Amino acid sequence: MPTRSQPTTKTRRPKGDTRLRSSKSQRFKHKAFTRRLRLLFADETQEAIALRLKIRQGGISRYFNGILPRVDTLATIAKCYKVILDWLILGRGPKQPSPPTHKIRVAGKPRR
């Protein structure tokens, strides 16, 4: 136990440690992601979104506050709302996939 005359030492992270130091700094980095989520979810309530995605409402609240969801949850959001995962996470590329430009013929079915 240190006495008053001995200074206390703080443990420092090793140089190059890239872990986020607090959830506050994590929230700051994900504001653009939160804006895309709000755009995607439009006027739905958090409860309706949670039911649609089959997750807890508290998770939706955290995402709206800037905390990134897990990868499997991001994939579920992209699938349920029919958006491209790259757009959802990074804001790159188109929001929705473009429709196919040609018709796909299923083998075995006659043409009409």
TAFENMO-V751612 format. One record per residue. N is the residue number from 0. RES is the residue in three letters. PHI is phi as a letter, one per 30 degrees, with the letter a starting at -180 (999 if undefined). BURIAL is # if it has 9 or more other C-alpha atoms within 8 Angstrom, else .. D_LAST is the distance of its C-alpha to the last C-alpha in whole Angstrom. Layout:
BEGIN
n & res & phi & burial & d_last
N & RES & PHI & BURIAL & D_LAST
N & RES & PHI & BURIAL & D_LAST
END
This chain:
BEGIN
n & res & phi & burial & d_last
0 & MET & 999 & . & 87
1 & PRO & d & . & 88
2 & THR & c & . & 91
3 & ARG & d & . & 92
4 & SER & d & . & 93
5 & GLN & c & . & 90
6 & PRO & d & . & 87
7 & THR & d & . & 84
8 & THR & c & . & 81
9 & LYS & c & . & 77
10 & THR & d & . & 75
11 & ARG & c & . & 72
12 & ARG & d & . & 69
13 & PRO & d & . & 69
14 & LYS & d & . & 68
15 & GLY & j & . & 64
16 & ASP & d & . & 63
17 & THR & c & . & 60
18 & ARG & d & . & 60
19 & LEU & d & . & 60
20 & ARG & d & . & 63
21 & SER & a & . & 62
22 & SER & d & . & 59
23 & LYS & d & . & 60
24 & SER & d & # & 60
25 & GLN & d & # & 56
26 & ARG & d & # & 55
27 & PHE & d & . & 56
28 & LYS & d & . & 54
29 & HIS & c & # & 51
30 & LYS & d & # & 51
31 & ALA & d & . & 48
32 & PHE & d & # & 46
33 & THR & d & # & 47
34 & ARG & d & . & 46
35 & ARG & d & # & 43
36 & LEU & d & # & 43
37 & ARG & d & # & 44
38 & LEU & d & . & 42
39 & LEU & d & . & 39
40 & PHE & d & . & 40
41 & ALA & h & . & 41
42 & ASP & c & . & 43
43 & GLU & d & . & 42
44 & THR & d & . & 45
45 & GLN & d & # & 46
46 & GLU & d & . & 46
47 & ALA & d & . & 42
48 & ILE & d & # & 42
49 & ALA & d & # & 43
50 & LEU & d & # & 42
51 & ARG & d & . & 38
52 & LEU & d & # & 39
53 & LYS & i & . & 41
54 & ILE & b & . & 44
55 & ARG & d & . & 48
56 & GLN & d & # & 49
57 & GLY & d & . & 52
58 & GLY & d & # & 49
59 & ILE & d & # & 47
60 & SER & d & # & 51
61 & ARG & d & # & 52
62 & TYR & d & # & 49
63 & PHE & d & # & 49
64 & ASN & c & . & 53
65 & GLY & j & # & 52
66 & ILE & d & # & 52
67 & LEU & d & . & 49
68 & PRO & d & . & 47
69 & ARG & d & . & 46
70 & VAL & d & . & 43
71 & ASP & d & . & 41
72 & THR & d & . & 42
73 & LEU & e & # & 41
74 & ALA & d & # & 37
75 & THR & d & # & 37
76 & ILE & e & # & 38
77 & ALA & d & # & 35
78 & LYS & d & . & 32
79 & CYS & d & . & 33
80 & TYR & c & . & 33
81 & LYS & h & . & 30
82 & VAL & b & # & 33
83 & ILE & d & # & 34
84 & LEU & e & # & 37
85 & ASP & d & # & 38
86 & TRP & d & # & 38
87 & LEU & d & # & 40
88 & ILE & d & . & 42
89 & LEU & c & . & 43
90 & GLY & i & # & 42
91 & ARG & c & . & 40
92 & GLY & i & . & 37
93 & PRO & d & . & 34
94 & LYS & d & . & 34
95 & GLN & b & . & 31
96 & PRO & d & . & 28
97 & SER & d & . & 26
98 & PRO & d & . & 22
99 & PRO & d & . & 20
100 & THR & c & . & 19
101 & HIS & b & . & 16
102 & LYS & d & . & 13
103 & ILE & c & . & 14
104 & ARG & c & . & 11
105 & VAL & d & . & 12
106 & ALA & d & . & 14
107 & GLY & j & . & 13
108 & LYS & c & . & 9
109 & PRO & d & . & 7
110 & ARG & d & . & 4
111 & ARG & c & . & 0
END
